């Protein structure tokens, strides 16, 4: 059986140089499968690693890891190591990243929500069979400082309540390991996407009114806990943020359906839009619930500003500022363009 691993952490110890100046660690996780041979020696096979969540001690990693689990043996041992990425080159420092989480240990999302009625328009989706995953974390090293290490067993987590294990780290903080069956539907392929925002409401004018929001989006999928009757969304893709712009044109991306929706086009997805903040909390701008099947039905027919076919992004009004809904022309639109 193929299983999929999602990782997140809370309140990791900040190991960053210059933390007295407000700098934060940039954690990532490396996952290794450990097995014992007949000579009682352990062998380790690297499964993979997550992306680096820059400047965030409570990361929600969007890069899931997939591996085979032998149900008959019911024993697959994993070692998960969290490190603080230090080898960030000047080239990487010049790029724009989202933090990969709320970047605050006691984040209250509702207090940061701003009223508006944005939209996402879909102007093309393409499913193909080839997936090329560009690994941008080549600058990570085993010499990076260790923020924590745990060992878990896949079968035990699959049988546990919610299929998630919460582990306190000796170094400080908590790691959450969620493992679920990776293939839950009969669909397959790779989704090629390109999203563009149009007329995003500017809530950050800056000095002299010359500034603008720094938007990025996160796609997450819904996982249900049938025992508790609850559900949780796990991040599967996070875009870069773009500085001072109300019409962002985010980079195109590819994601295979197994990671995106467990090969089930009807699985519920959530697209959330944030305003990146250099210091403090990223601001929640709105979200829309959808699925791959719905997105393929809502493709724009009149260019990337086709609001008629757009998905409506719902936002919660700020209790201190009851703002009426914005007109359609003042809302957010987006583009999903196929890469041919």
C-alpha positions in Angstrom: 0.0 0.0 0.0 1.2 3.5 -0.9 1.1 5.9 2.0 1.5 9.7 2.1 3.2 11.6 4.9 2.3 15.2 5.9 4.4 17.0 8.4 3.9 20.2 10.5 5.4 21.6 13.7 4.6 24.1 16.4 6.8 26.3 18.6 10.2 25.0 17.4 13.2 26.4 19.2 14.6 29.4 17.3 18.2 28.6 16.4 18.7 31.5 13.9 21.7 33.7 14.0 20.6 37.2 14.9 17.4 36.1 16.6 17.8 39.0 19.0 17.2 41.1 15.8 14.0 39.3 15.1 15.4 36.6 12.7 13.8 33.1 12.8 15.0 29.7 11.9 14.2 28.2 8.5 13.2 24.5 9.2 12.9 21.6 6.9 12.4 17.8 7.5 14.3 14.9 6.2 12.7 11.5 6.3 14.6 8.2 6.3 13.3 4.6 6.3 15.2 2.4 8.8 15.3 -1.4 8.6 17.2 -4.1 10.4 19.2 -6.7 8.5 19.8 -10.3 9.4 23.1 -9.3 10.9 21.3 -7.0 13.3 22.7 -3.9 11.5 20.4 -1.1 10.6 20.2 0.3 7.1 18.8 3.7 6.2 17.1 4.7 2.9 16.3 8.4 2.3 12.7 8.8 1.4 12.9 12.6 0.8 12.7 15.9 2.4 10.2 18.8 2.7 10.7 22.3 1.4 12.4 24.9 3.6 9.9 27.1 5.4 11.9 30.4 5.7 11.7 32.3 8.9 9.0 30.2 10.6 9.2 28.3 13.8 5.6 26.8 13.4 5.8 25.5 9.8 3.2 23.7 7.8 5.2 21.8 5.2 3.3 21.5 1.8 5.6 18.9 0.2 4.3 15.5 1.2 6.3 12.3 1.0 5.1 9.0 -0.6 6.4 5.5 0.0 5.3 1.9 -0.1 4.2 0.3 3.2 4.0 -3.5 3.5 0.6 -4.2 5.1 1.5 -7.9 5.8 4.7 -7.0 7.8 2.8 -4.0 9.2 6.1 -2.4 10.2 7.8 0.5 8.5 10.2 2.4 10.7 10.9 6.1 9.9 13.4 8.6 11.3 12.3 12.2 10.9 15.0 14.9 11.4 14.2 18.6 11.5 17.1 21.0 10.6 17.5 24.7 10.4 18.7 25.6 6.8 21.8 27.8 6.9 23.3 27.5 3.5 21.1 30.1 1.8 23.0 31.6 -1.1 22.7 35.2 -2.1 20.7 34.0 -5.1 18.2 32.4 -2.8 18.0 35.4 -0.5 17.0 37.5 -3.5 14.0 35.2 -4.2 10.6 35.7 -2.6 9.2 33.0 -0.3 6.1 32.5 1.7 6.8 31.3 5.2 4.9 28.0 5.0 2.7 28.7 8.0 1.3 31.4 10.1 4.7 32.3 11.5 3.4 33.0 15.0 3.0 30.6 17.9 -0.2 32.1 19.1 -1.7 33.2 15.8 -5.3 34.2 15.8 -6.4 34.1 12.1 -9.7 35.7 12.7 -8.2 38.9 14.1 -6.3 39.4 10.8 -9.1 38.7 8.4 -10.1 41.6 6.2 -13.5 41.9 4.5 -13.7 41.7 0.7 -15.2 39.5 -2.0 -12.3 38.3 -4.2 -12.6 35.8 -7.1 -10.5 33.1 -8.7 -11.0 32.5 -12.4 -9.9 29.3 -14.1 -8.7 29.7 -17.7 -7.3 26.3 -18.4 -6.3 23.0 -16.8 -4.2 20.3 -18.3 -3.7 16.8 -17.0 -0.7 14.8 -18.4 1.3 11.8 -17.3 4.7 13.3 -16.7 5.8 15.1 -13.6 9.0 17.0 -13.1 9.6 18.1 -9.5 12.3 20.8 -9.4 14.1 20.5 -6.0 15.0 24.0 -4.9 16.4 22.8 -1.6 19.8 21.6 -2.9 21.5 24.1 -0.6 20.3 22.0 2.5 23.0 20.1 4.3 23.4 17.4 7.0 25.6 20.0 8.7 22.6 22.3 9.3 21.8 22.6 13.0 19.4 19.9 14.3 16.1 21.2 15.6 14.7 17.8 16.6 14.6 14.1 15.7 11.9 11.5 16.2 11.3 7.9 15.2 7.8 6.6 14.2 6.2 3.5 12.8 3.8 3.8 9.9 1.5 1.0 10.8 0.9 2.3 14.3 0.0 5.8 13.0 -2.3 4.3 10.4 -4.2 2.5 13.1 -4.3 5.5 15.5 -7.1 7.9 16.0 -7.0 10.5 13.2 -4.0 8.8 11.7 -1.8 11.5 13.2 0.8 11.4 16.0 1.8 14.4 18.1 5.4 14.2 19.4 7.1 16.5 21.8 10.7 17.3 20.8 13.5 17.2 23.3 14.9 20.3 21.7 11.6 22.2 22.1 8.4 22.3 20.2 6.0 19.7 18.8 6.0 17.7 15.6 2.8 16.4 14.0 3.1 13.3 11.7 0.0 12.6 9.6 0.0 9.4 7.5 -2.8 8.3 5.3 -3.5 6.0 2.3 -2.0 7.8 -0.7 -4.4 6.5 -3.4 -8.1 7.0 -2.6 -9.5 7.4 -6.1 -9.2 6.1 -9.7 -7.9 9.3 -11.3 -4.3 9.9 -12.3 -2.0 12.3 -14.0 -0.4 15.7 -13.4 -2.1 19.1 -13.1 -0.4 22.0 -14.8 -1.5 25.3 -13.3 -0.9 29.0 -13.7 -2.7 31.5 -11.5 -3.0 35.2 -12.0 -4.6 37.7 -9.6 -6.4 40.8 -10.9 -7.5 43.9 -9.0 -6.6 42.5 -5.5 -7.9 44.9 -2.9 -5.0 46.9 -1.5 -5.0 46.9 2.3 -1.4 48.0 2.7 -0.8 51.3 1.0 2.4 52.1 2.8 4.1 55.5 3.0 2.7 58.1 0.6 0.2 55.5 -0.6 2.8 53.9 -2.9 2.8 50.4 -1.4 0.6 47.4 -2.1 -0.1 43.9 -0.7 2.4 41.1 -1.1 0.1 38.2 -2.1 0.6 34.5 -2.2 -1.8 31.5 -2.2 -1.9 28.1 -0.5 -3.7 25.0 -1.8 -4.7 22.4 0.8 -6.7 19.2 0.8 -9.3 18.0 3.3 -8.7 14.9 5.4 -11.5 13.5 7.5 -11.2 11.8 10.9 -14.1 9.4 10.8 -13.6 8.3 14.5 -13.9 11.9 15.8 -16.1 13.2 13.1 -13.7 16.1 12.5 -11.6 17.2 9.5 -8.4 19.1 8.9 -6.8 20.7 5.8 -3.2 19.8 4.9 -1.2 22.1 2.6 -0.1 20.6 -0.7 1.2 23.6 -2.6 2.3 27.1 -1.7 3.2 29.8 -4.2 5.9 32.4 -3.9 4.8 35.9 -2.7 5.2 38.9 -4.9 6.1 42.3 -3.5 3.8 45.4 -3.8 1.4 44.3 -6.5 -2.4 44.0 -6.9 -2.2 42.1 -10.2 0.2 39.2 -9.4 1.3 36.7 -12.0 2.5 33.8 -9.9 4.8 31.2 -11.4 3.2 28.2 -13.2 3.5 24.9 -11.3 2.9 21.2 -11.7 1.5 18.8 -9.1 0.5 15.2 -9.5 -3.0 14.2 -8.5 -1.8 11.7 -5.9 -0.3 14.5 -3.9 -3.0 17.1 -4.7 -6.1 15.0 -4.1 -5.1 11.4 -3.6 -6.2 10.6 -7.2 -9.8 11.7 -6.4 -10.9 14.7 -8.5 -13.9 15.2 -6.2 -11.8 15.5 -3.0 -12.4 18.8 -1.4 -9.6 21.4 -1.8 -9.2 24.9 -0.3 -7.4 27.8 -1.9 -6.4 30.4 0.6 -4.9 33.8 -0.2 -2.5 35.7 2.2 -0.7 39.0 2.3 2.9 38.3 3.2 4.3 40.4 6.1 8.1 40.7 6.6 7.6 41.0 10.3 4.7 39.6 12.2 1.7 37.7 11.0 0.8 37.1 7.4 -2.7 38.4 6.8 -5.6 36.2 5.7 -7.3 37.7 2.6 -9.9 35.0 1.7 -10.5 31.4 0.8 -12.5 29.3 -1.6 -13.5 25.6 -1.3 -13.4 23.6 -4.6 -12.2 20.4 -6.2 -10.2 19.5 -9.3 -13.5 18.4 -10.9 -15.1 21.7 -10.3 -12.1 23.7 -11.4 -12.1 21.8 -14.7 -15.8 22.8 -15.2 -15.1 26.5 -14.3 -12.3 27.2 -16.9 -12.5 30.8 -18.1 -13.6 31.2 -21.7 -12.8 34.9 -22.3 -9.2 35.3 -21.1 -7.6 35.6 -17.7 -10.1 38.3 -16.5 -13.2 36.2 -17.1 -15.1 36.8 -13.9 -18.2 35.1 -15.1 -16.6 31.7 -14.7 -14.5 32.6 -11.7 -14.6 30.9 -8.3 -15.9 33.2 -5.6 -13.4 33.7 -2.7 -15.2 34.2 0.6 -13.8 36.5 3.2 -14.8 37.1 6.9 -15.4 40.7 7.8 -13.3 42.4 10.5 -15.4 42.9 13.6 -13.9 46.4 14.0 -14.6 47.4 10.4 -17.9 46.3 8.8 -17.0 46.8 5.1 -19.7 46.2 2.6 -19.0 43.6 -0.2 -16.9 45.0 -2.9 -18.1 45.2 -6.5 -16.9 42.5 -8.9 -14.5 44.9 -10.6 -12.8 45.6 -7.2 -12.4 41.9 -6.4 -9.7 39.4 -7.0 -9.6 37.3 -10.1 -7.2 34.6 -11.1 -6.0 32.5 -14.0 -5.4 28.8 -14.3 -3.6 28.3 -17.7 -2.5 25.0 -19.1 1.1 24.4 -20.0 1.0 22.9 -23.4 
